[in-house]
Amino acid sequence: MKFLNSRFTKNVLLLVGGTTFAQLFNTIVTPIITRLYHPEEYGVLTFYITLISLLTIISSLKYEYGIAISSNDNKAINILVLSICVLLFFVCCISPVFFVLSKIYEILKFWYLIPIGILFAGLYNIFLQWALRKRDFKSISKTKIIQSVFSNITKIGLGFLKIGPIGLILGNIIGVSAGIRALSLTLFNQKKLFYKSISKKRLYWGLQRYIKFPIYFTPSQLLNHLGVQLPIFFLTFLFGSKLVGYYSLAHTIVNLPTLLLGNSIGDVFYSEAVNIGKSNPKKLKHLSIKLFKKLLFTGIIPFIIVVLFGPGLFSLVFGSNWYEAGRFAQILAFLVYARLIFMPTSRVFEVFEKQKQVFWLDLTRVVLVLIVFMVSIYFVFDVYLTLILYCIAMILIYFVTFVYAQVLINEYINK
Protein backbone atom coordinates (compact mmCIF):
# COMPACT_ATOMS: atom_id res chain seq x y z
CA MET A 1 0.00 0.00 0.00
CA LYS A 2 2.91 2.36 0.77
CA PHE A 3 4.24 1.73 -2.72
CA LEU A 4 0.86 2.58 -4.24
CA ASN A 5 0.55 5.78 -2.21
CA SER A 6 4.11 6.81 -3.06
CA ARG A 7 3.63 6.22 -6.77
CA PHE A 8 0.22 7.86 -6.72
CA THR A 9 1.57 10.94 -4.92
CA LYS A 10 4.50 11.18 -7.33
CA ASN A 11 2.22 11.05 -10.36
CA VAL A 12 -0.16 13.61 -8.87
CA LEU A 13 2.71 15.98 -8.12
CA LEU A 14 4.03 15.54 -11.65
CA LEU A 15 0.69 16.46 -13.18
CA VAL A 16 0.02 19.20 -10.65
CA GLY A 17 3.46 20.65 -11.36
CA GLY A 18 2.78 21.07 -15.06
CA THR A 19 -0.77 22.23 -14.47
CA THR A 20 0.36 24.69 -11.79
CA PHE A 21 2.92 26.27 -14.09
CA ALA A 22 0.35 26.49 -16.88
CA GLN A 23 -2.32 28.03 -14.67
CA LEU A 24 0.12 30.44 -13.04
CA PHE A 25 1.14 31.58 -16.51
CA ASN A 26 -2.55 31.94 -17.40
CA THR A 27 -3.13 33.97 -14.25
CA ILE A 28 -0.15 36.23 -14.86
CA VAL A 29 -1.11 37.10 -18.45
CA THR A 30 -4.88 37.28 -17.93
CA PRO A 31 -4.72 40.90 -16.66
CA ILE A 32 -3.01 41.78 -19.95
CA ILE A 33 -5.62 39.94 -22.00
CA THR A 34 -8.56 41.51 -20.13
CA ARG A 35 -7.18 44.93 -21.01
CA LEU A 36 -6.89 44.00 -24.69
CA TYR A 37 -10.39 42.56 -25.05
CA HIS A 38 -13.80 43.77 -23.86
CA PRO A 39 -16.31 41.72 -21.81
CA GLU A 40 -18.53 41.45 -24.92
CA GLU A 41 -15.66 39.82 -26.84
CA TYR A 42 -15.15 37.38 -23.97
CA GLY A 43 -18.83 36.58 -24.34
CA VAL A 44 -18.34 35.63 -28.01
CA LEU A 45 -15.32 33.49 -27.08
CA THR A 46 -17.36 31.75 -24.40
CA PHE A 47 -20.10 30.96 -26.91
CA TYR A 48 -17.60 29.36 -29.34
CA ILE A 49 -15.75 27.44 -26.64
CA THR A 50 -19.06 26.14 -25.31
CA LEU A 51 -20.18 25.02 -28.76
CA ILE A 52 -16.85 23.36 -29.59
CA SER A 53 -16.59 21.61 -26.22
CA LEU A 54 -20.13 20.23 -26.46
CA LEU A 55 -19.61 18.92 -29.99
CA THR A 56 -16.19 17.49 -29.12
CA ILE A 57 -17.92 15.25 -26.59
CA ILE A 58 -19.81 13.41 -29.34
CA SER A 59 -17.12 13.76 -32.02
CA SER A 60 -15.58 10.32 -31.44
CA LEU A 61 -18.55 8.83 -29.54
CA LYS A 62 -16.23 8.38 -26.55
CA TYR A 63 -14.65 5.28 -28.03
CA GLU A 64 -11.30 6.70 -26.88
CA TYR A 65 -12.20 5.73 -23.32
CA GLY A 66 -11.72 2.12 -24.36
CA ILE A 67 -8.01 2.81 -24.99
CA ALA A 68 -6.96 2.96 -21.34
CA ILE A 69 -9.03 -0.01 -20.19
CA SER A 70 -8.23 -2.41 -23.06
CA SER A 71 -6.58 -5.62 -21.87
CA ASN A 72 -3.51 -5.23 -24.12
CA ASP A 73 -1.83 -2.77 -26.49
CA ASN A 74 -2.96 -4.63 -29.61
CA LYS A 75 -6.58 -4.01 -28.73
CA ALA A 76 -5.89 -0.49 -27.48
CA ILE A 77 -4.26 0.66 -30.72
CA ASN A 78 -7.27 -0.52 -32.71
CA ILE A 79 -9.57 1.44 -30.42
CA LEU A 80 -7.36 4.49 -30.96
CA VAL A 81 -7.57 4.18 -34.75
CA LEU A 82 -11.31 3.58 -34.52
CA SER A 83 -11.70 6.76 -32.45
CA ILE A 84 -9.77 8.83 -35.01
CA CYS A 85 -11.88 7.46 -37.88
CA VAL A 86 -15.11 8.36 -36.07
CA LEU A 87 -13.72 11.83 -35.29
CA LEU A 88 -12.79 12.55 -38.92
CA PHE A 89 -16.19 11.37 -40.13
CA PHE A 90 -17.93 13.63 -37.61
CA VAL A 91 -15.88 16.69 -38.60
CA CYS A 92 -16.65 16.11 -42.28
CA CYS A 93 -20.37 15.88 -41.51
CA ILE A 94 -20.54 18.90 -39.22
CA SER A 95 -18.64 21.36 -41.46
CA PRO A 96 -21.34 21.92 -44.12
CA VAL A 97 -23.95 22.25 -41.38
CA PHE A 98 -22.20 25.24 -39.84
CA PHE A 99 -21.52 26.72 -43.26
CA VAL A 100 -25.27 26.85 -43.86
CA LEU A 101 -26.03 28.11 -40.34
CA SER A 102 -23.50 30.92 -40.72
CA LYS A 103 -25.72 32.38 -43.45
CA ILE A 104 -28.54 32.63 -40.91
CA TYR A 105 -26.86 33.56 -37.62
CA GLU A 106 -24.38 36.44 -37.41
CA ILE A 107 -22.64 35.04 -34.35
CA LEU A 108 -21.51 32.05 -36.47
CA LYS A 109 -19.57 34.16 -38.94
CA PHE A 110 -16.40 32.40 -37.77
CA TRP A 111 -18.05 29.03 -38.45
CA TYR A 112 -14.93 27.51 -40.04
CA LEU A 113 -13.14 27.63 -36.68
CA ILE A 114 -15.70 25.27 -35.14
CA PRO A 115 -14.80 22.07 -37.10
CA ILE A 116 -11.10 22.94 -36.77
CA GLY A 117 -11.49 23.31 -33.02
CA ILE A 118 -13.41 20.04 -32.77
CA LEU A 119 -10.75 18.16 -34.76
CA PHE A 120 -7.83 19.30 -32.61
CA ALA A 121 -9.68 18.92 -29.32
CA GLY A 122 -10.81 15.43 -30.34
CA LEU A 123 -7.29 14.34 -31.28
CA TYR A 124 -5.96 15.66 -27.99
CA ASN A 125 -8.52 13.64 -26.02
CA ILE A 126 -7.70 10.47 -27.97
CA PHE A 127 -3.94 10.72 -27.45
CA LEU A 128 -4.49 11.68 -23.81
CA GLN A 129 -6.15 8.31 -23.20
CA TRP A 130 -3.13 6.53 -24.69
CA ALA A 131 -0.82 8.55 -22.43
CA LEU A 132 -2.95 7.63 -19.41
CA ARG A 133 -2.76 3.97 -20.43
CA LYS A 134 1.03 4.20 -20.49
CA ARG A 135 1.09 6.36 -17.35
CA ASP A 136 3.07 8.87 -19.31
CA PHE A 137 2.33 11.64 -16.83
CA LYS A 138 5.50 13.49 -17.80
CA SER A 139 4.18 14.11 -21.32
CA ILE A 140 0.74 15.00 -19.99
CA SER A 141 2.33 17.53 -17.66
CA LYS A 142 4.37 18.93 -20.54
CA THR A 143 1.27 19.45 -22.66
CA LYS A 144 -0.31 21.60 -19.95
CA ILE A 145 2.61 24.01 -20.16
CA ILE A 146 2.77 23.99 -23.96
CA GLN A 147 -0.96 24.64 -24.26
CA SER A 148 -0.90 27.55 -21.85
CA VAL A 149 2.08 29.28 -23.46
CA PHE A 150 0.88 28.93 -27.05
CA SER A 151 -2.70 29.90 -26.23
CA ASN A 152 -1.86 33.04 -24.30
CA ILE A 153 0.87 34.28 -26.61
CA THR A 154 -1.57 33.97 -29.52
CA LYS A 155 -4.30 35.85 -27.65
CA ILE A 156 -1.96 38.67 -26.66
CA GLY A 157 -0.38 38.99 -30.09
CA LEU A 158 -3.72 39.08 -31.89
CA GLY A 159 -5.11 41.35 -29.18
CA PHE A 160 -2.60 44.05 -30.06
CA LEU A 161 -3.75 43.76 -33.68
CA LYS A 162 -7.31 44.59 -32.53
CA ILE A 163 -8.97 41.87 -34.63
CA GLY A 164 -11.73 41.27 -32.08
CA PRO A 165 -12.99 37.99 -30.62
CA ILE A 166 -11.40 35.89 -33.37
CA GLY A 167 -8.08 36.47 -31.59
CA LEU A 168 -9.41 34.80 -28.46
CA ILE A 169 -10.96 31.92 -30.41
CA LEU A 170 -7.77 31.24 -32.37
CA GLY A 171 -5.75 31.37 -29.17
CA ASN A 172 -7.95 28.73 -27.63
CA ILE A 173 -7.74 26.40 -30.66
CA ILE A 174 -3.96 26.78 -30.99
CA GLY A 175 -3.57 26.11 -27.28
CA VAL A 176 -5.44 22.80 -27.49
CA SER A 177 -3.62 21.60 -30.59
CA ALA A 178 -0.19 22.46 -29.17
CA GLY A 179 -0.22 19.49 -26.82
CA ILE A 180 -1.03 16.78 -29.35
CA ARG A 181 2.53 16.07 -30.47
CA ALA A 182 3.87 15.56 -26.93
CA LEU A 183 1.12 13.05 -26.12
CA SER A 184 1.57 11.07 -29.33
CA LEU A 185 5.34 10.54 -29.07
CA THR A 186 5.10 7.36 -26.95
CA LEU A 187 2.64 5.94 -29.45
CA PHE A 188 4.63 6.65 -32.60
CA ASN A 189 7.77 5.23 -31.00
CA GLN A 190 5.93 1.90 -31.20
CA LYS A 191 5.31 1.87 -34.94
CA LYS A 192 5.20 -1.92 -35.02
CA LEU A 193 1.82 -1.74 -33.30
CA PHE A 194 0.38 -0.04 -36.37
CA TYR A 195 1.76 -2.57 -38.84
CA LYS A 196 1.13 -5.76 -36.87
CA SER A 197 -1.95 -5.05 -34.78
CA ILE A 198 -4.42 -2.97 -36.78
CA SER A 199 -7.01 -4.93 -38.76
CA LYS A 200 -10.61 -4.58 -39.88
CA LYS A 201 -11.56 -7.51 -37.68
CA ARG A 202 -10.14 -5.88 -34.55
CA LEU A 203 -11.65 -2.52 -35.43
CA TYR A 204 -15.04 -4.16 -35.73
CA TRP A 205 -14.43 -6.00 -32.45
CA GLY A 206 -13.69 -2.68 -30.76
CA LEU A 207 -16.81 -1.14 -32.29
CA GLN A 208 -18.91 -3.84 -30.62
CA ARG A 209 -16.92 -4.35 -27.41
CA TYR A 210 -17.19 -0.73 -26.30
CA ILE A 211 -20.62 0.01 -27.74
CA LYS A 212 -21.76 1.17 -24.28
CA PHE A 213 -19.60 4.26 -24.64
CA PRO A 214 -21.53 5.73 -27.61
CA ILE A 215 -24.89 4.43 -26.37
CA TYR A 216 -24.69 5.48 -22.72
CA PHE A 217 -21.47 7.32 -21.91
CA THR A 218 -21.51 9.81 -24.81
CA PRO A 219 -25.07 11.01 -24.10
CA SER A 220 -24.30 11.12 -20.36
CA GLN A 221 -21.15 13.17 -20.95
CA LEU A 222 -23.11 15.49 -23.22
CA LEU A 223 -25.70 15.88 -20.50
CA ASN A 224 -22.90 16.36 -17.97
CA HIS A 225 -21.43 19.25 -19.92
CA LEU A 226 -24.85 20.67 -20.70
CA GLY A 227 -25.38 20.94 -16.97
CA VAL A 228 -22.29 23.16 -16.82
CA GLN A 229 -22.68 24.95 -20.17
CA LEU A 230 -26.42 25.61 -20.29
CA PRO A 231 -25.99 28.77 -18.20
CA ILE A 232 -23.98 30.24 -21.09
CA PHE A 233 -26.93 29.97 -23.46
CA PHE A 234 -29.49 31.09 -20.90
CA LEU A 235 -27.38 34.01 -19.68
CA THR A 236 -26.86 35.13 -23.27
CA PHE A 237 -30.60 34.95 -23.94
CA LEU A 238 -31.67 36.57 -20.66
CA PHE A 239 -28.94 39.09 -19.88
CA GLY A 240 -26.70 39.58 -22.95
CA SER A 241 -23.10 38.76 -24.02
CA LYS A 242 -21.52 41.28 -21.63
CA LEU A 243 -22.73 39.36 -18.58
CA VAL A 244 -21.59 36.14 -20.25
CA GLY A 245 -18.13 37.70 -20.41
CA TYR A 246 -18.27 38.41 -16.67
CA TYR A 247 -19.45 34.88 -15.99
CA SER A 248 -16.71 33.39 -18.16
CA LEU A 249 -13.84 35.23 -16.46
CA ALA A 250 -15.27 34.59 -12.99
CA HIS A 251 -15.67 30.86 -13.64
CA THR A 252 -12.19 30.60 -15.18
CA ILE A 253 -10.46 32.22 -12.22
CA VAL A 254 -12.50 30.58 -9.48
CA ASN A 255 -12.02 27.21 -11.16
CA LEU A 256 -8.22 27.40 -10.80
CA PRO A 257 -8.09 25.04 -7.77
CA THR A 258 -10.00 22.43 -9.77
CA LEU A 259 -7.69 22.86 -12.75
CA LEU A 260 -4.60 22.78 -10.53
CA LEU A 261 -5.62 19.83 -8.37
CA GLY A 262 -8.96 18.26 -9.21
CA ASN A 263 -8.34 17.38 -12.85
CA SER A 264 -4.79 16.13 -12.25
CA ILE A 265 -5.82 14.04 -9.26
CA GLY A 266 -8.81 12.75 -11.20
CA ASP A 267 -6.55 11.60 -14.07
CA VAL A 268 -4.10 9.86 -11.74
CA PHE A 269 -6.93 8.34 -9.69
CA TYR A 270 -8.46 6.99 -12.91
CA SER A 271 -5.14 5.55 -14.04
CA GLU A 272 -4.64 3.80 -10.69
CA ALA A 273 -8.27 2.69 -10.51
CA VAL A 274 -7.99 1.02 -13.92
CA ASN A 275 -5.26 -1.20 -12.45
CA ILE A 276 -6.59 -1.89 -8.95
CA GLY A 277 -10.34 -1.16 -9.11
CA LYS A 278 -11.89 -4.53 -9.89
CA SER A 279 -9.10 -6.65 -8.41
CA ASN A 280 -8.80 -4.79 -5.10
CA PRO A 281 -11.76 -2.44 -4.49
CA LYS A 282 -10.76 -2.03 -0.80
CA LYS A 283 -7.63 -0.17 -1.86
CA LEU A 284 -9.72 1.93 -4.20
CA LYS A 285 -12.12 2.76 -1.37
CA HIS A 286 -9.28 3.82 0.92
CA LEU A 287 -7.72 5.93 -1.82
CA SER A 288 -11.00 7.68 -2.69
CA ILE A 289 -11.75 8.67 0.92
CA LYS A 290 -8.20 9.87 1.46
CA LEU A 291 -8.44 12.05 -1.65
CA PHE A 292 -11.74 13.53 -0.50
CA LYS A 293 -10.29 14.57 2.87
CA LYS A 294 -7.20 16.13 1.33
CA LEU A 295 -9.20 18.10 -1.23
CA LEU A 296 -11.64 19.23 1.45
CA PHE A 297 -8.88 21.04 3.34
CA THR A 298 -6.78 22.05 0.34
CA GLY A 299 -9.57 23.96 -1.40
CA ILE A 300 -10.93 25.83 1.62
CA ILE A 301 -8.40 28.72 1.59
CA PRO A 302 -8.94 29.93 -2.01
CA PHE A 303 -12.68 29.45 -1.48
CA ILE A 304 -12.74 31.79 1.52
CA ILE A 305 -10.57 34.40 -0.21
CA VAL A 306 -12.88 34.61 -3.23
CA VAL A 307 -16.05 34.75 -1.13
CA LEU A 308 -14.71 37.56 1.07
CA PHE A 309 -12.74 39.69 -1.40
CA GLY A 310 -13.93 38.71 -4.92
CA PRO A 311 -15.13 42.05 -6.41
CA GLY A 312 -12.20 44.09 -5.10
CA LEU A 313 -9.63 41.54 -6.28
CA PHE A 314 -11.12 41.27 -9.76
CA SER A 315 -11.25 45.05 -10.15
CA LEU A 316 -7.67 45.44 -8.96
CA VAL A 317 -6.16 42.61 -11.01
CA PHE A 318 -8.18 42.63 -14.23
CA GLY A 319 -9.25 46.25 -14.47
CA SER A 320 -12.23 48.28 -13.28
CA ASN A 321 -14.37 46.93 -16.15
CA TRP A 322 -14.37 43.53 -14.46
CA TYR A 323 -15.71 44.44 -10.99
CA GLU A 324 -19.00 42.63 -11.69
CA ALA A 325 -17.08 39.47 -12.56
CA GLY A 326 -15.88 39.45 -8.95
CA ARG A 327 -19.47 39.41 -7.72
CA PHE A 328 -20.16 36.46 -10.01
CA ALA A 329 -17.05 34.76 -8.58
CA GLN A 330 -18.37 35.03 -5.01
CA ILE A 331 -21.38 32.95 -6.01
CA LEU A 332 -19.58 30.48 -8.25
CA ALA A 333 -16.97 29.76 -5.56
CA PHE A 334 -19.46 27.52 -3.72
CA LEU A 335 -20.13 25.46 -6.86
CA VAL A 336 -16.45 25.09 -7.76
CA TYR A 337 -15.48 24.05 -4.23
CA ALA A 338 -18.12 21.29 -4.29
CA ARG A 339 -16.91 20.15 -7.72
CA LEU A 340 -13.31 20.02 -6.46
CA ILE A 341 -14.00 17.79 -3.47
CA PHE A 342 -16.73 15.53 -4.87
CA MET A 343 -15.94 14.85 -8.53
CA PRO A 344 -12.39 13.36 -8.86
CA THR A 345 -13.45 10.01 -7.37
CA SER A 346 -16.55 9.84 -9.56
CA ARG A 347 -14.40 8.35 -12.32
CA VAL A 348 -14.96 4.91 -10.80
CA PHE A 349 -18.07 4.79 -12.98
CA GLU A 350 -15.77 4.64 -16.03
CA VAL A 351 -13.59 1.95 -14.47
CA PHE A 352 -16.56 -0.30 -13.65
CA GLU A 353 -18.21 0.55 -16.99
CA LYS A 354 -21.38 1.87 -15.33
CA GLN A 355 -22.28 4.14 -18.22
CA LYS A 356 -26.02 3.72 -17.75
CA GLN A 357 -25.87 4.99 -14.16
CA VAL A 358 -23.80 7.99 -15.22
CA PHE A 359 -26.34 8.75 -17.92
CA TRP A 360 -29.18 8.97 -15.41
CA LEU A 361 -27.14 11.11 -13.03
CA ASP A 362 -26.31 13.53 -15.81
CA LEU A 363 -29.86 13.59 -17.09
CA THR A 364 -31.00 14.52 -13.59
CA ARG A 365 -28.43 17.33 -13.56
CA VAL A 366 -29.70 18.81 -16.83
CA VAL A 367 -33.31 18.58 -15.68
CA LEU A 368 -32.42 20.44 -12.46
CA VAL A 369 -30.61 23.15 -14.41
CA LEU A 370 -33.54 23.56 -16.80
CA ILE A 371 -35.91 23.84 -13.86
CA VAL A 372 -33.70 26.54 -12.30
CA PHE A 373 -33.71 28.69 -15.43
CA MET A 374 -37.39 28.12 -16.15
CA VAL A 375 -38.16 29.30 -12.62
CA SER A 376 -35.84 32.27 -13.14
CA ILE A 377 -37.61 33.24 -16.37
CA TYR A 378 -41.06 32.79 -14.86
CA PHE A 379 -40.39 34.90 -11.76
CA VAL A 380 -38.07 37.35 -13.61
CA PHE A 381 -35.14 36.81 -11.22
CA ASP A 382 -32.03 38.94 -11.61
CA VAL A 383 -28.75 37.38 -12.69
CA TYR A 384 -27.41 36.96 -9.14
CA LEU A 385 -30.40 35.05 -7.75
CA THR A 386 -30.41 32.94 -10.91
CA LEU A 387 -26.77 31.97 -10.37
CA ILE A 388 -27.40 31.16 -6.71
CA LEU A 389 -30.19 28.75 -7.62
CA TYR A 390 -28.01 27.21 -10.33
CA CYS A 391 -25.15 26.63 -7.88
CA ILE A 392 -27.46 24.99 -5.34
CA ALA A 393 -28.74 22.56 -8.00
CA MET A 394 -25.20 21.67 -9.14
CA ILE A 395 -23.86 21.19 -5.62
CA LEU A 396 -26.71 18.81 -4.88
CA ILE A 397 -25.99 16.62 -7.90
CA TYR A 398 -22.21 16.63 -7.20
CA PHE A 399 -22.89 15.35 -3.68
CA VAL A 400 -25.27 12.64 -4.91
CA THR A 401 -22.70 11.52 -7.52
CA PHE A 402 -19.99 11.21 -4.87
CA VAL A 403 -22.22 9.16 -2.56
CA TYR A 404 -23.28 6.90 -5.43
CA ALA A 405 -19.64 6.31 -6.36
CA GLN A 406 -18.89 5.19 -2.81
CA VAL A 407 -21.89 2.86 -2.85
CA LEU A 408 -20.62 1.35 -6.11
CA ILE A 409 -17.18 0.68 -4.64
CA ASN A 410 -18.78 -0.92 -1.58
CA GLU A 411 -20.79 -3.24 -3.83
CA TYR A 412 -17.58 -4.56 -5.38
CA ILE A 413 -15.99 -4.95 -1.95
CA ASN A 414 -18.91 -7.10 -0.78
CA LYS A 415 -18.89 -9.34 -3.85
N, C-alpha and C positions, 0 to 999 in steps of 0.2 A: 504494500500500500504506500509506503514511503517513496518507493521508486516512482509509482504512478503520480503521486502528488508533486514530486520534484520535477518530473518531466512535464506535467501539466502546467506547473507554475512557470517553468522555463519557456514553454511555448506561448503562454499568455503574455509574459513579459516581452517576448520577441514581437508579437503582434501589436501589443500595446505601445511598444517603443516606436514602431513605424507609424502607427496611427496617431500617437501623441505628437510626433514631429510634424506630420501632415496637418493635423488640426491646429497646432500652434502656428504653423505657417499661414493657414487659412485665417486664423484669428488676427494675426499681425497685419495681414494685407487687406482684411475686410474693411477697416476704416478708410483705406484708400479707395477701394471699389465703391463704397457707399457714397463717396464724394464725387465719383465720376458718373454714377448712374442715379436716376430718380426712383422714388418708390413705385411709380407707375411702371417703369421699365423692369423692376424686380417682379412686379405682378405678371408681366408678359412672360418672363423667364420661368416663373413658378408654374404658369399654365402649361408651357411646353415640357418642362421637366415632369410634371404630373402626367401628361399625356404619354410621353415616352416611357416613363417608368411603368405605367399601367399596361401598355401594350407589350413591353419587354417581358412581362410576367407570362403572357400567353405565347410569346414568339417561338419558343422551342417546346411548348407544352410540358415544361418541367422534366423532360426526359433526362436532363443533365444531372438530376439528383440521383439517378441510378448509377452514375459514375463512381461515386465514393463508396457505395454499399455493394457493388458487384463483388462476387467471390474471388475473381482473379483479374489480372490486367488484360487478358485476351477479351474477356467479356466487357470490361470497362472501356476499352478503346473503341469497341463497336458502338457502345452507347454514346460515346463522345461524337463519333462520326454521324450517328443517327440524329443527335441533337443539332449539329451544324446543318445537316440537310433540311430538317424541319424549320430551322431559323431562316435559312436562305429562301425557302419556299414562302414563308410568311412575309418576309420583307418584299418579295416580288409581288405578292398579292395586295399588300397594303399600300404600296406606292401610288398606283393609279387612283385609288380611293381618295387619298388626300389631295391628289392633283385636282380632282373634280371638286372636292369640298372647298379648296382654296378659292375657287371661282365664286363661291357663295358667301364664305365667311372671311372677313378682312383679317381677323386675328391669325388665320392660317396662311398668311402670305409667305411665310418662311416654311411652307409645307415640306419642301425637299430635305430639310434638316431632320424631320421626324423619322423617316425610314433609315437614314444614316445613323441617327442616334440609337435606334432600336438594334441595328446590326452590331454596332460596336459594344453596346451594353450587353447584348445577348452573348457575343463571343467571350466577353470578360467573365460572365457568369459560368459559362461552360468550362473554360480553362481554370477558373477558380475551384471548381469541383474536383478537377484532376489534381490540382495542387493540394487540396485538402486530403485527397486519397493518399497522396505521397507524403503527407505531413511536411510539405515544403513551406513552412511558415516563414522562412527567411525571404523567399520570393514574394509571398503575400505581403509581408511587411514592406518590402521594397516598392511594391506597386502603390501602396498607400502614399508614399513620399512622392513618387513619380507623378501620380495623378494630381496631387495637390499643387505641385510646382507648375506643371504644364497648364493646368486649368486656370490658376490665378494669374500667371504671366500673360496668358492669352486675354483674359478679361481686362487686365490693366492696360495692355498694349492697345487693344481695340477700343477701350474706354477713352483713351486720349485722342483717338481718331473721331470720336463722337458719332459712331455709326448706330447708336441706339441699342435696343435689346438684343439684336443679333449678336453683338459682342459677348453678351452673357451666355447666350445659347451655345455659341461656338466654343466658348471656354469650357462649358460643361461637357460637351461632346468630346473635345480633345482630351480633357482630363480623364474621362472614362477609358478611351481607347489607348491612352499612354501606358496603361498597365498590362495590356494583353501580351506583349512580347515577353516580359519577365515571367509571367505565369506559364507560358507555353514552352519555355526552354527545356524543362525536365522531360516534357513529352517528346519533343523533336530530337532529343538526345537518344531516344529509343526508337529509331526509325524502323527497326526490324518488326516492331509491333504492327506497323501499318502494312508491311508487305506480307507478313505471315498470318496475321490474326483477322484482318477485316474480310468479311464475306457477306454475300446477300443472305445466306442462311442465318448467320449470327445477327445481322441487322434486323431481320424479321423476328428472330427470337427475342431480341431486346424490345422490339415494338410491342410484343405480346407480354413479355415478362413484367415490364414496368407500366402496363396500361393503366394502373391505378393513378399514376402521376397525372396524365392528361385528364382522366375522368373525374378524379376527386381533388387531387392536390392543386392542379392549375386553377380550377374555379375557386377553391378555398383561398389560395394565395391572392387571386384577383379580388375576392371579397375582403381579404385581410387588408390589402392596400387601399381598397375603396373606403374602408373604415377610417383610414388615415387621410386619404386624399379628397374625399367628398367635401370636406370643408372648403377646399380651394374653389370648387365649382359653385357651392352655395354662397360663399363670401363674395365671389365675383358677381353673382346674380343679385345678391341682396345689398351689398355695400360698395361695390366697385373695385377696380384693379389696384387703387392706391392702398386700400386696407389689406388687400392680398399681399402687397409688397411688405407691409408692416408684419403681417402674420408670418410670411416666409422668413424674414430676417430673424424674428423672435424665435421661431421654431428651430432654425439652424443653430443659433447661438445656445439656446437652452438645451438643445439636444447633444451638445458637445460631450457630456459625461457618458452618454450612451454610445456615441461614436468612438470615444476613447477607450471605454471599458466593455460596455455591453456587447457590442458586435464582435469584438476580438475574443472575449470570453465565450460568447455563443459559438463561434467557429471552432475554438479549441475544444469546448465541451462536446460539440457534435462529433469532432474527429475522434475524441476519446470514447464517446458513447457508441460509435460505430463498432469499436473494437471490444468493448467490455459490456455493452448494454444487455444483450440477450444471454450471454454466457455468465455474467456476474452482476445481476441487477442490484444487489446489495451495495456494491461499490458505487454504482451509478447513483443510488439513493443518497449515500453519504456525501458524494461529490456535489450533488444538486443542492442539498441543504447547506453545505459549507459555502457554496457560491452565493446563495441567497443572503446569508448572514453577512458576508464580506461586502456585497454590493449595497446592502441596507445601510451600513455605516459609511461606506466610501462615498455614496452619493448625497449624503445629508448636508454636507457643507456647501457645495455649489447651489443646492436647492434653497437653502436658507438665504444665501447672498442674493440670489435673483428675486426671491419673494420680497425681501426687505428693501433692496436698492435698485430694482430693475430699471425704472424710467430714467433716473438720474445717470446710471451707468451707461445706458444706451445713448442718451443725449451727449454725454461727455465723450464717449469713444467713437461713435459713428456719425456724430453731427446732430445739430438741433432738429433737423428734419425727421429724425428717427425716434423722438421722445415717445410717441404713441406705441412704437414697437416694444419699448420697455414695459408698458402697461400690459400688452399682449403676453410678454414673457412671464410676468408675474402669475398669470393664469395658467399658461402652458407648463410651467415648472412642475405643477402637481402631476400632470399627465406623464411628463417625461420621466419623473422620478419613479412612478409606478411601472412604467415600461422597462426602466433600467433594472429594477429588482425582480420583476416577475417573469420577463420574457426569455432571457438566455436559456433557462432550463426547459422551455417549452419545445425545444427541438427534439426531445425524446419521441415526439409523435412521428417525426421523419424516420428515426432509427427503427421504431417498431412498426413502421408502415401503416399508421393509423390515419390515412388520408381522409377517410369518411368522417371521423370524429372532428378533425381539423376543419373540414368543410362546414359542419354544422355550427361550430364555434364562430367561424368567420361570418357565416350567414347571420347569426345572432347579432354580431357586432354591427354589420351594415344596417340591419333592421333598427337597432337602437339609435344609430346615427341619423337615419332617415326620420325616425320619430322625433328626435331632438330638433332637427331643422324644420320639420313640419309644424311642431309646436311653436317654434320661434317665429315662423311666418304667420301663423294663425293669430298669435298674441302680439305681434309686431315688437318683439324684443329687440333691444339694441345689441350691438356686436359683442359687448362684454358679457352680458348675461347669456347670450347664445354660446359663447366659448366656454363659459362655466358649465353649462349643461352638457356640452359636448365632452368636456374633460371628465365629468362624473361618469358618463356612460362608458367611456373608454377605460377608465380605471377599474370599473366594475368587471368588464370583460377580461381585462388583463389578470385580475385576481382569480376569476373563475378558471381561466386557462392554466394558471400556475397550479391551482388545487387539483385540477383534472390530471395534469401531468404527474403529480405525485401519486394520485390514485392509480394511474396506469403503471407506474414503476412498482408500486406495492402489489399489483396483480401478478406481475412477473416474478416477484420475490416469493409469493405464496404458491406458485405453480409447482 
